[in-house]
Structure formats: structure tokens, C-alpha cells
């Protein structure tokens, strides 16, 4: 059950990082590296989430299911 909370937490962190990248893009107008750093964090979190999902699936902590039951 804790894995589901961890997945949601990483998704929230990805959205927050994306929002901060947008904020720095609008505020700094390309004069600083804060937007690049924020987007680098987002990409790293996305890759970590992808790996986490595969590990959780491999160990049976989450189970895939079809989109439409039936």
C-alpha cells in the first residue's frame, strides 16, 4: 500500500517541478539556469517513477489491469 502513496508523491513532485520551470521561464526570461535545473529535476523524477513502476510490478506490489474491463 505504501508504494501507491510513493507513486502519487513522485507524480506530485513532477507536477511541482514542471510548474516551477514554467514560473522561472516567465520570470527570468532566459537569463538564468533555474528553469533548466527545474526541468532536469522533472526529467530525473520521471525516469525514477518509470523505474519504480517496473520494480513494483516485478515484485508484485502493483498489478496491471486492462483499461476497459471485460
mmCIF file of the N, C-alpha and C atoms, coordinates in Angstrom:
data_MODEL
# 
_entry.id   MODEL 
# 
loop_
_atom_site.group_PDB 
_atom_site.id 
_atom_site.type_symbol 
_atom_site.label_atom_id 
_atom_site.label_alt_id 
_atom_site.label_comp_id 
_atom_site.label_asym_id 
_atom_site.label_entity_id 
_atom_site.label_seq_id 
_atom_site.pdbx_PDB_ins_code 
_atom_site.Cartn_x 
_atom_site.Cartn_y 
_atom_site.Cartn_z 
_atom_site.occupancy 
_atom_site.B_iso_or_equiv 
_atom_site.pdbx_formal_charge 
_atom_site.auth_seq_id 
_atom_site.auth_comp_id 
_atom_site.auth_asym_id 
_atom_site.auth_atom_id 
_atom_site.pdbx_PDB_model_num 
ATOM 1   N N  . UNK A 1 1  ? 0.816   -1.192 0.000   1.00 0.00 ? 1  UNK A N  1 
ATOM 2   C CA . UNK A 1 1  ? 0.000   0.000  0.000   1.00 0.00 ? 1  UNK A CA 1 
ATOM 3   C C  . UNK A 1 1  ? 0.860   1.256  0.000   1.00 0.00 ? 1  UNK A C  1 
ATOM 4   N N  . UNK A 1 2  ? 2.025   1.178  0.654   1.00 0.00 ? 2  UNK A N  1 
ATOM 5   C CA . UNK A 1 2  ? 2.902   2.342  0.722   1.00 0.00 ? 2  UNK A CA 1 
ATOM 6   C C  . UNK A 1 2  ? 3.425   2.718  -0.661  1.00 0.00 ? 2  UNK A C  1 
ATOM 7   N N  . UNK A 1 3  ? 3.542   1.733  -1.557  1.00 0.00 ? 3  UNK A N  1 
ATOM 8   C CA . UNK A 1 3  ? 4.051   2.009  -2.899  1.00 0.00 ? 3  UNK A CA 1 
ATOM 9   C C  . UNK A 1 3  ? 3.124   2.943  -3.661  1.00 0.00 ? 3  UNK A C  1 
ATOM 10  N N  . UNK A 1 4  ? 1.822   2.814  -3.438  1.00 0.00 ? 4  UNK A N  1 
ATOM 11  C CA . UNK A 1 4  ? 0.871   3.696  -4.126  1.00 0.00 ? 4  UNK A CA 1 
ATOM 12  C C  . UNK A 1 4  ? 1.015   5.136  -3.664  1.00 0.00 ? 4  UNK A C  1 
ATOM 13  N N  . UNK A 1 5  ? 1.261   5.326  -2.361  1.00 0.00 ? 5  UNK A N  1 
ATOM 14  C CA . UNK A 1 5  ? 1.490   6.675  -1.850  1.00 0.00 ? 5  UNK A CA 1 
ATOM 15  C C  . UNK A 1 5  ? 2.797   7.248  -2.388  1.00 0.00 ? 5  UNK A C  1 
ATOM 16  N N  . UNK A 1 6  ? 3.803   6.394  -2.526  1.00 0.00 ? 6  UNK A N  1 
ATOM 17  C CA . UNK A 1 6  ? 5.077   6.836  -3.075  1.00 0.00 ? 6  UNK A CA 1 
ATOM 18  C C  . UNK A 1 6  ? 4.929   7.253  -4.539  1.00 0.00 ? 6  UNK A C  1 
ATOM 19  N N  . UNK A 1 7  ? 4.153   6.509  -5.307  1.00 0.00 ? 7  UNK A N  1 
ATOM 20  C CA . UNK A 1 7  ? 3.913   6.848  -6.714  1.00 0.00 ? 7  UNK A CA 1 
ATOM 21  C C  . UNK A 1 7  ? 3.191   8.186  -6.814  1.00 0.00 ? 7  UNK A C  1 
ATOM 22  N N  . UNK A 1 8  ? 2.177   8.388  -5.997  1.00 0.00 ? 8  UNK A N  1 
ATOM 23  C CA . UNK A 1 8  ? 1.436   9.657  -6.008  1.00 0.00 ? 8  UNK A CA 1 
ATOM 24  C C  . UNK A 1 8  ? 2.346   10.814 -5.594  1.00 0.00 ? 8  UNK A C  1 
ATOM 25  N N  . UNK A 1 9  ? 3.209   10.593 -4.605  1.00 0.00 ? 9  UNK A N  1 
ATOM 26  C CA . UNK A 1 9  ? 4.129   11.640 -4.155  1.00 0.00 ? 9  UNK A CA 1 
ATOM 27  C C  . UNK A 1 9  ? 5.104   12.036 -5.269  1.00 0.00 ? 9  UNK A C  1 
ATOM 28  N N  . UNK A 1 10 ? 5.599   11.055 -6.009  1.00 0.00 ? 10 UNK A N  1 
ATOM 29  C CA . UNK A 1 10 ? 6.515   11.360 -7.114  1.00 0.00 ? 10 UNK A CA 1 
ATOM 30  C C  . UNK A 1 10 ? 5.770   12.098 -8.222  1.00 0.00 ? 10 UNK A C  1 
ATOM 31  N N  . UNK A 1 11 ? 4.537   11.712 -8.507  1.00 0.00 ? 11 UNK A N  1 
ATOM 32  C CA . UNK A 1 11 ? 3.753   12.427 -9.512  1.00 0.00 ? 11 UNK A CA 1 
ATOM 33  C C  . UNK A 1 11 ? 3.517   13.882 -9.109  1.00 0.00 ? 11 UNK A C  1 
ATOM 34  N N  . UNK A 1 12 ? 3.223   14.120 -7.852  1.00 0.00 ? 12 UNK A N  1 
ATOM 35  C CA . UNK A 1 12 ? 3.029   15.487 -7.368  1.00 0.00 ? 12 UNK A CA 1 
ATOM 36  C C  . UNK A 1 12 ? 4.334   16.277 -7.483  1.00 0.00 ? 12 UNK A C  1 
ATOM 37  N N  . UNK A 1 13 ? 5.459   15.642 -7.152  1.00 0.00 ? 13 UNK A N  1 
ATOM 38  C CA . UNK A 1 13 ? 6.758   16.317 -7.272  1.00 0.00 ? 13 UNK A CA 1 
ATOM 39  C C  . UNK A 1 13 ? 7.063   16.662 -8.728  1.00 0.00 ? 13 UNK A C  1 
ATOM 40  N N  . UNK A 1 14 ? 6.674   15.801 -9.658  1.00 0.00 ? 14 UNK A N  1 
ATOM 41  C CA . UNK A 1 14 ? 6.879   16.071 -11.082 1.00 0.00 ? 14 UNK A CA 1 
ATOM 42  C C  . UNK A 1 14 ? 6.069   17.291 -11.504 1.00 0.00 ? 14 UNK A C  1 
ATOM 43  N N  . UNK A 1 15 ? 4.821   17.356 -11.088 1.00 0.00 ? 15 UNK A N  1 
ATOM 44  C CA . UNK A 1 15 ? 3.968   18.495 -11.451 1.00 0.00 ? 15 UNK A CA 1 
ATOM 45  C C  . UNK A 1 15 ? 4.505   19.785 -10.828 1.00 0.00 ? 15 UNK A C  1 
ATOM 46  N N  . UNK A 1 16 ? 4.958   19.725 -9.581  1.00 0.00 ? 16 UNK A N  1 
ATOM 47  C CA . UNK A 1 16 ? 5.520   20.918 -8.937  1.00 0.00 ? 16 UNK A CA 1 
ATOM 48  C C  . UNK A 1 16 ? 6.785   21.384 -9.644  1.00 0.00 ? 16 UNK A C  1 
ATOM 49  N N  . UNK A 1 17 ? 7.622   20.460 -10.056 1.00 0.00 ? 17 UNK A N  1 
ATOM 50  C CA . UNK A 1 17 ? 8.837   20.814 -10.778 1.00 0.00 ? 17 UNK A CA 1 
ATOM 51  C C  . UNK A 1 17 ? 8.507   21.437 -12.136 1.00 0.00 ? 17 UNK A C  1 
ATOM 52  N N  . UNK A 1 18 ? 7.502   20.902 -12.789 1.00 0.00 ? 18 UNK A N  1 
ATOM 53  C CA . UNK A 1 18 ? 7.074   21.472 -14.062 1.00 0.00 ? 18 UNK A CA 1 
ATOM 54  C C  . UNK A 1 18 ? 6.539   22.887 -13.869 1.00 0.00 ? 18 UNK A C  1 
ATOM 55  N N  . UNK A 1 19 ? 5.771   23.087 -12.807 1.00 0.00 ? 19 UNK A N  1 
ATOM 56  C CA . UNK A 1 19 ? 5.244   24.422 -12.509 1.00 0.00 ? 19 UNK A CA 1 
ATOM 57  C C  . UNK A 1 19 ? 6.347   25.404 -12.172 1.00 0.00 ? 19 UNK A C  1 
ATOM 58  N N  . UNK A 1 20 ? 7.340   24.970 -11.415 1.00 0.00 ? 20 UNK A N  1 
ATOM 59  C CA . UNK A 1 20 ? 8.438   25.890 -11.095 1.00 0.00 ? 20 UNK A CA 1 
ATOM 60  C C  . UNK A 1 20 ? 9.248   26.212 -12.347 1.00 0.00 ? 20 UNK A C  1 
ATOM 61  N N  . UNK A 1 21 ? 9.398   25.270 -13.251 1.00 0.00 ? 21 UNK A N  1 
ATOM 62  C CA . UNK A 1 21 ? 10.070  25.550 -14.525 1.00 0.00 ? 21 UNK A CA 1 
ATOM 63  C C  . UNK A 1 21 ? 9.326   26.595 -15.331 1.00 0.00 ? 21 UNK A C  1 
ATOM 64  N N  . UNK A 1 22 ? 8.008   26.496 -15.350 1.00 0.00 ? 22 UNK A N  1 
ATOM 65  C CA . UNK A 1 22 ? 7.204   27.499 -16.059 1.00 0.00 ? 22 UNK A CA 1 
ATOM 66  C C  . UNK A 1 22 ? 7.345   28.872 -15.397 1.00 0.00 ? 22 UNK A C  1 
ATOM 67  N N  . UNK A 1 23 ? 7.326   28.890 -14.068 1.00 0.00 ? 23 UNK A N  1 
ATOM 68  C CA . UNK A 1 23 ? 7.465   30.154 -13.340 1.00 0.00 ? 23 UNK A CA 1 
ATOM 69  C C  . UNK A 1 23 ? 8.814   30.809 -13.651 1.00 0.00 ? 23 UNK A C  1 
ATOM 70  N N  . UNK A 1 24 ? 9.899   30.022 -13.603 1.00 0.00 ? 24 UNK A N  1 
ATOM 71  C CA . UNK A 1 24 ? 11.215  30.584 -13.876 1.00 0.00 ? 24 UNK A CA 1 
ATOM 72  C C  . UNK A 1 24 ? 11.353  31.003 -15.336 1.00 0.00 ? 24 UNK A C  1 
ATOM 73  N N  . UNK A 1 25 ? 10.682  30.299 -16.245 1.00 0.00 ? 25 UNK A N  1 
ATOM 74  C CA . UNK A 1 25 ? 10.734  30.679 -17.647 1.00 0.00 ? 25 UNK A CA 1 
ATOM 75  C C  . UNK A 1 25 ? 10.096  32.051 -17.845 1.00 0.00 ? 25 UNK A C  1 
ATOM 76  N N  . UNK A 1 26 ? 8.972   32.281 -17.172 1.00 0.00 ? 26 UNK A N  1 
ATOM 77  C CA . UNK A 1 26 ? 8.286   33.560 -17.319 1.00 0.00 ? 26 UNK A CA 1 
ATOM 78  C C  . UNK A 1 26 ? 8.979   34.677 -16.546 1.00 0.00 ? 26 UNK A C  1 
ATOM 79  N N  . UNK A 1 27 ? 9.522   34.374 -15.379 1.00 0.00 ? 27 UNK A N  1 
ATOM 80  C CA . UNK A 1 27 ? 10.114  35.400 -14.529 1.00 0.00 ? 27 UNK A CA 1 
ATOM 81  C C  . UNK A 1 27 ? 11.506  35.806 -15.000 1.00 0.00 ? 27 UNK A C  1 
ATOM 82  N N  . UNK A 1 28 ? 12.359  34.822 -15.299 1.00 0.00 ? 28 UNK A N  1 
ATOM 83  C CA . UNK A 1 28 ? 13.760  35.109 -15.635 1.00 0.00 ? 28 UNK A CA 1 
ATOM 84  C C  . UNK A 1 28 ? 13.969  35.492 -17.091 1.00 0.00 ? 28 UNK A C  1 
ATOM 85  N N  . UNK A 1 29 ? 13.044  35.116 -17.943 1.00 0.00 ? 29 UNK A N  1 
ATOM 86  C CA . UNK A 1 29 ? 13.123  35.390 -19.385 1.00 0.00 ? 29 UNK A CA 1 
ATOM 87  C C  . UNK A 1 29 ? 14.442  34.888 -20.008 1.00 0.00 ? 29 UNK A C  1 
ATOM 88  N N  . UNK A 1 30 ? 14.877  33.717 -19.559 1.00 0.00 ? 30 UNK A N  1 
ATOM 89  C CA . UNK A 1 30 ? 16.042  33.071 -20.148 1.00 0.00 ? 30 UNK A CA 1 
ATOM 90  C C  . UNK A 1 30 ? 17.382  33.588 -19.676 1.00 0.00 ? 30 UNK A C  1 
ATOM 91  N N  . UNK A 1 31 ? 17.420  34.382 -18.621 1.00 0.00 ? 31 UNK A N  1 
ATOM 92  C CA . UNK A 1 31 ? 18.684  34.939 -18.140 1.00 0.00 ? 31 UNK A CA 1 
ATOM 93  C C  . UNK A 1 31 ? 19.344  34.110 -17.052 1.00 0.00 ? 31 UNK A C  1 
ATOM 94  N N  . UNK A 1 32 ? 18.729  33.055 -16.594 1.00 0.00 ? 32 UNK A N  1 
ATOM 95  C CA . UNK A 1 32 ? 19.349  32.230 -15.561 1.00 0.00 ? 32 UNK A CA 1 
ATOM 96  C C  . UNK A 1 32 ? 19.166  30.753 -15.905 1.00 0.00 ? 32 UNK A C  1 
ATOM 97  N N  . UNK A 1 33 ? 19.817  29.921 -15.118 1.00 0.00 ? 33 UNK A N  1 
ATOM 98  C CA . UNK A 1 33 ? 19.766  28.470 -15.339 1.00 0.00 ? 33 UNK A CA 1 
ATOM 99  C C  . UNK A 1 33 ? 18.727  27.789 -14.460 1.00 0.00 ? 33 UNK A C  1 
ATOM 100 N N  . UNK A 1 34 ? 17.901  28.550 -13.749 1.00 0.00 ? 34 UNK A N  1 
ATOM 101 C CA . UNK A 1 34 ? 16.939  27.933 -12.823 1.00 0.00 ? 34 UNK A CA 1 
ATOM 102 C C  . UNK A 1 34 ? 15.899  27.100 -13.566 1.00 0.00 ? 34 UNK A C  1 
ATOM 103 N N  . UNK A 1 35 ? 15.464  27.542 -14.741 1.00 0.00 ? 35 UNK A N  1 
ATOM 104 C CA . UNK A 1 35 ? 14.477  26.768 -15.499 1.00 0.00 ? 35 UNK A CA 1 
ATOM 105 C C  . UNK A 1 35 ? 15.092  25.442 -15.951 1.00 0.00 ? 35 UNK A C  1 
ATOM 106 N N  . UNK A 1 36 ? 16.324  25.478 -16.424 1.00 0.00 ? 36 UNK A N  1 
ATOM 107 C CA . UNK A 1 36 ? 16.992  24.260 -16.882 1.00 0.00 ? 36 UNK A CA 1 
ATOM 108 C C  . UNK A 1 36 ? 17.157  23.286 -15.716 1.00 0.00 ? 36 UNK A C  1 
ATOM 109 N N  . UNK A 1 37 ? 17.518  23.803 -14.551 1.00 0.00 ? 37 UNK A N  1 
ATOM 110 C CA . UNK A 1 37 ? 17.664  22.948 -13.367 1.00 0.00 ? 37 UNK A CA 1 
ATOM 111 C C  . UNK A 1 37 ? 16.319  22.324 -12.985 1.00 0.00 ? 37 UNK A C  1 
ATOM 112 N N  . UNK A 1 38 ? 15.264  23.123 -13.029 1.00 0.00 ? 38 UNK A N  1 
ATOM 113 C CA . UNK A 1 38 ? 13.936  22.629 -12.668 1.00 0.00 ? 38 UNK A CA 1 
ATOM 114 C C  . UNK A 1 38 ? 13.480  21.534 -13.634 1.00 0.00 ? 38 UNK A C  1 
ATOM 115 N N  . UNK A 1 39 ? 13.718  21.723 -14.901 1.00 0.00 ? 39 UNK A N  1 
ATOM 116 C CA . UNK A 1 39 ? 13.310  20.719 -15.883 1.00 0.00 ? 39 UNK A CA 1 
ATOM 117 C C  . UNK A 1 39 ? 14.199  19.471 -15.805 1.00 0.00 ? 39 UNK A C  1 
ATOM 118 N N  . UNK A 1 40 ? 15.457  19.640 -15.421 1.00 0.00 ? 40 UNK A N  1 
ATOM 119 C CA . UNK A 1 40 ? 16.329  18.483 -15.203 1.00 0.00 ? 40 UNK A CA 1 
ATOM 120 C C  . UNK A 1 40 ? 15.818  17.637 -14.038 1.00 0.00 ? 40 UNK A C  1 
ATOM 121 N N  . UNK A 1 41 ? 15.369  18.306 -12.992 1.00 0.00 ? 41 UNK A N  1 
ATOM 122 C CA . UNK A 1 41 ? 14.781  17.594 -11.853 1.00 0.00 ? 41 UNK A CA 1 
ATOM 123 C C  . UNK A 1 41 ? 13.530  16.846 -12.294 1.00 0.00 ? 41 UNK A C  1 
ATOM 124 N N  . UNK A 1 42 ? 12.711  17.471 -13.133 1.00 0.00 ? 42 UNK A N  1 
ATOM 125 C CA . UNK A 1 42 ? 11.488  16.826 -13.608 1.00 0.00 ? 42 UNK A CA 1 
ATOM 126 C C  . UNK A 1 42 ? 11.794  15.576 -14.422 1.00 0.00 ? 42 UNK A C  1 
ATOM 127 N N  . UNK A 1 43 ? 12.768  15.662 -15.306 1.00 0.00 ? 43 UNK A N  1 
ATOM 128 C CA . UNK A 1 43 ? 13.138  14.503 -16.116 1.00 0.00 ? 43 UNK A CA 1 
ATOM 129 C C  . UNK A 1 43 ? 13.684  13.383 -15.222 1.00 0.00 ? 43 UNK A C  1 
ATOM 130 N N  . UNK A 1 44 ? 14.501  13.748 -14.245 1.00 0.00 ? 44 UNK A N  1 
ATOM 131 C CA . UNK A 1 44 ? 15.045  12.742 -13.323 1.00 0.00 ? 44 UNK A CA 1 
ATOM 132 C C  . UNK A 1 44 ? 13.939  12.065 -12.526 1.00 0.00 ? 44 UNK A C  1 
ATOM 133 N N  . UNK A 1 45 ? 12.973  12.846 -12.057 1.00 0.00 ? 45 UNK A N  1 
ATOM 134 C CA . UNK A 1 45 ? 11.848  12.272 -11.316 1.00 0.00 ? 45 UNK A CA 1 
ATOM 135 C C  . UNK A 1 45 ? 11.001  11.369 -12.214 1.00 0.00 ? 45 UNK A C  1 
ATOM 136 N N  . UNK A 1 46 ? 10.830  11.749 -13.470 1.00 0.00 ? 46 UNK A N  1 
ATOM 137 C CA . UNK A 1 46 ? 10.048  10.927 -14.399 1.00 0.00 ? 46 UNK A CA 1 
ATOM 138 C C  . UNK A 1 46 ? 10.725  9.582  -14.657 1.00 0.00 ? 46 UNK A C  1 
ATOM 139 N N  . UNK A 1 47 ? 12.029  9.607  -14.837 1.00 0.00 ? 47 UNK A N  1 
ATOM 140 C CA . UNK A 1 47 ? 12.766  8.356  -15.042 1.00 0.00 ? 47 UNK A CA 1 
ATOM 141 C C  . UNK A 1 47 ? 12.705  7.498  -13.774 1.00 0.00 ? 47 UNK A C  1 
ATOM 142 N N  . UNK A 1 48 ? 12.848  8.142  -12.618 1.00 0.00 ? 48 UNK A N  1 
ATOM 143 C CA . UNK A 1 48 ? 12.772  7.403  -11.350 1.00 0.00 ? 48 UNK A CA 1 
ATOM 144 C C  . UNK A 1 48 ? 11.391  6.774  -11.163 1.00 0.00 ? 48 UNK A C  1 
ATOM 145 N N  . UNK A 1 49 ? 10.333  7.493  -11.543 1.00 0.00 ? 49 UNK A N  1 
ATOM 146 C CA . UNK A 1 49 ? 8.986   6.944  -11.450 1.00 0.00 ? 49 UNK A CA 1 
ATOM 147 C C  . UNK A 1 49 ? 8.821   5.745  -12.371 1.00 0.00 ? 49 UNK A C  1 
ATOM 148 N N  . UNK A 1 50 ? 9.338   5.844  -13.569 1.00 0.00 ? 50 UNK A N  1 
ATOM 149 C CA . UNK A 1 50 ? 9.266   4.744  -14.525 1.00 0.00 ? 50 UNK A CA 1 
ATOM 150 C C  . UNK A 1 50 ? 9.959   3.505  -13.974 1.00 0.00 ? 50 UNK A C  1 
ATOM 151 N N  . UNK A 1 51 ? 11.144  3.684  -13.420 1.00 0.00 ? 51 UNK A N  1 
ATOM 152 C CA . UNK A 1 51 ? 11.891  2.567  -12.831 1.00 0.00 ? 51 UNK A CA 1 
ATOM 153 C C  . UNK A 1 51 ? 11.147  2.016  -11.618 1.00 0.00 ? 51 UNK A C  1 
ATOM 154 N N  . UNK A 1 52 ? 10.608  2.910  -10.787 1.00 0.00 ? 52 UNK A N  1 
ATOM 155 C CA . UNK A 1 52 ? 9.849   2.485  -9.612  1.00 0.00 ? 52 UNK A CA 1 
ATOM 156 C C  . UNK A 1 52 ? 8.635   1.642  -10.004 1.00 0.00 ? 52 UNK A C  1 
ATOM 157 N N  . UNK A 1 53 ? 7.944   2.037  -11.054 1.00 0.00 ? 53 UNK A N  1 
ATOM 158 C CA . UNK A 1 53 ? 6.790   1.266  -11.516 1.00 0.00 ? 53 UNK A CA 1 
ATOM 159 C C  . UNK A 1 53 ? 7.192   -0.130 -11.982 1.00 0.00 ? 53 UNK A C  1 
ATOM 160 N N  . UNK A 1 54 ? 8.282   -0.214 -12.722 1.00 0.00 ? 54 UNK A N  1 
ATOM 161 C CA . UNK A 1 54 ? 8.736   -1.524 -13.177 1.00 0.00 ? 54 UNK A CA 1 
ATOM 162 C C  . UNK A 1 54 ? 9.181   -2.406 -12.019 1.00 0.00 ? 54 UNK A C  1 
ATOM 163 N N  . UNK A 1 55 ? 9.872   -1.834 -11.042 1.00 0.00 ? 55 UNK A N  1 
ATOM 164 C CA . UNK A 1 55 ? 10.309  -2.612 -9.881  1.00 0.00 ? 55 UNK A CA 1 
ATOM 165 C C  . UNK A 1 55 ? 9.109   -3.088 -9.071  1.00 0.00 ? 55 UNK A C  1 
ATOM 166 N N  . UNK A 1 56 ? 8.140   -2.194 -8.860  1.00 0.00 ? 56 UNK A N  1 
ATOM 167 C CA . UNK A 1 56 ? 6.942   -2.567 -8.099  1.00 0.00 ? 56 UNK A CA 1 
ATOM 168 C C  . UNK A 1 56 ? 6.158   -3.659 -8.826  1.00 0.00 ? 56 UNK A C  1 
ATOM 169 N N  . UNK A 1 57 ? 6.091   -3.575 -10.142 1.00 0.00 ? 57 UNK A N  1 
ATOM 170 C CA . UNK A 1 57 ? 5.389   -4.604 -10.917 1.00 0.00 ? 57 UNK A CA 1 
ATOM 171 C C  . UNK A 1 57 ? 6.155   -5.926 -10.844 1.00 0.00 ? 57 UNK A C  1 
ATOM 172 N N  . UNK A 1 58 ? 7.475   -5.877 -10.940 1.00 0.00 ? 58 UNK A N  1 
ATOM 173 C CA . UNK A 1 58 ? 8.282   -7.094 -10.912 1.00 0.00 ? 58 UNK A CA 1 
ATOM 174 C C  . UNK A 1 58 ? 8.122   -7.841 -9.591  1.00 0.00 ? 58 UNK A C  1 
ATOM 175 N N  . UNK A 1 59 ? 8.088   -7.116 -8.495  1.00 0.00 ? 59 UNK A N  1 
ATOM 176 C CA . UNK A 1 59 ? 7.964   -7.749 -7.181  1.00 0.00 ? 59 UNK A CA 1 
ATOM 177 C C  . UNK A 1 59 ? 6.509   -7.991 -6.770  1.00 0.00 ? 59 UNK A C  1 
ATOM 178 N N  . UNK A 1 60 ? 5.556   -7.663 -7.639  1.00 0.00 ? 60 UNK A N  1 
ATOM 179 C CA . UNK A 1 60 ? 4.156   -7.948 -7.362  1.00 0.00 ? 60 UNK A CA 1 
ATOM 180 C C  . UNK A 1 60 ? 3.478   -6.961 -6.428  1.00 0.00 ? 60 UNK A C  1 
ATOM 181 N N  . UNK A 1 61 ? 4.065   -5.805 -6.243  1.00 0.00 ? 61 UNK A N  1 
ATOM 182 C CA . UNK A 1 61 ? 3.468   -4.802 -5.356  1.00 0.00 ? 61 UNK A CA 1 
ATOM 183 C C  . UNK A 1 61 ? 2.299   -4.076 -6.016  1.00 0.00 ? 61 UNK A C  1 
ATOM 184 N N  . UNK A 1 62 ? 2.313   -4.011 -7.339  1.00 0.00 ? 62 UNK A N  1 
ATOM 185 C CA . UNK A 1 62 ? 1.193   -3.456 -8.101  1.00 0.00 ? 62 UNK A CA 1 
ATOM 186 C C  . UNK A 1 62 ? 0.854   -4.440 -9.204  1.00 0.00 ? 62 UNK A C  1 
ATOM 187 N N  . UNK A 1 63 ? -0.401  -4.442 -9.610  1.00 0.00 ? 63 UNK A N  1 
ATOM 188 C CA . UNK A 1 63 ? -0.853  -5.364 -10.655 1.00 0.00 ? 63 UNK A CA 1 
ATOM 189 C C  . UNK A 1 63 ? -1.454  -4.565 -11.810 1.00 0.00 ? 63 UNK A C  1 
ATOM 190 N N  . UNK A 1 64 ? -0.981  -4.781 -13.027 1.00 0.00 ? 64 UNK A N  1 
ATOM 191 C CA . UNK A 1 64 ? -1.591  -4.110 -14.167 1.00 0.00 ? 64 UNK A CA 1 
ATOM 192 C C  . UNK A 1 64 ? -2.962  -4.709 -14.459 1.00 0.00 ? 64 UNK A C  1 
ATOM 193 N N  . UNK A 1 65 ? -3.827  -3.922 -15.029 1.00 0.00 ? 65 UNK A N  1 
ATOM 194 C CA . UNK A 1 65 ? -5.160  -4.397 -15.398 1.00 0.00 ? 65 UNK A CA 1 
ATOM 195 C C  . UNK A 1 65 ? -5.561  -3.735 -16.708 1.00 0.00 ? 65 UNK A C  1 
ATOM 196 N N  . UNK A 1 66 ? -6.514  -4.312 -17.439 1.00 0.00 ? 66 UNK A N  1 
ATOM 197 C CA . UNK A 1 66 ? -6.922  -3.709 -18.714 1.00 0.00 ? 66 UNK A CA 1 
ATOM 198 C C  . UNK A 1 66 ? -7.630  -2.384 -18.499 1.00 0.00 ? 66 UNK A C  1 
ATOM 199 N N  . UNK A 1 67 ? -7.599  -1.561 -19.530 1.00 0.00 ? 67 UNK A N  1 
ATOM 200 C CA . UNK A 1 67 ? -8.257  -0.247 -19.468 1.00 0.00 ? 67 UNK A CA 1 
ATOM 201 C C  . UNK A 1 67 ? -9.768  -0.420 -19.355 1.00 0.00 ? 67 UNK A C  1 
ATOM 202 N N  . UNK A 1 68 ? -10.323 -1.229 -20.225 1.00 0.00 ? 68 UNK A N  1 
ATOM 203 C CA . UNK A 1 68 ? -11.754 -1.482 -20.215 1.00 0.00 ? 68 UNK A CA 1 
ATOM 204 C C  . UNK A 1 68 ? -12.006 -2.897 -19.711 1.00 0.00 ? 68 UNK A C  1 
ATOM 205 N N  . UNK A 1 69 ? -12.655 -3.038 -18.581 1.00 0.00 ? 69 UNK A N  1 
ATOM 206 C CA . UNK A 1 69 ? -12.908 -4.401 -18.077 1.00 0.00 ? 69 UNK A CA 1 
ATOM 207 C C  . UNK A 1 69 ? -13.817 -5.186 -19.007 1.00 0.00 ? 69 UNK A C  1 
ATOM 208 N N  . UNK A 1 70 ? -13.489 -6.444 -19.108 1.00 0.00 ? 70 UNK A N  1 
ATOM 209 C CA . UNK A 1 70 ? -14.414 -7.131 -19.857 1.00 0.00 ? 70 UNK A CA 1 
ATOM 210 C C  . UNK A 1 70 ? -14.305 -8.236 -20.688 1.00 0.00 ? 70 UNK A C  1 
# 
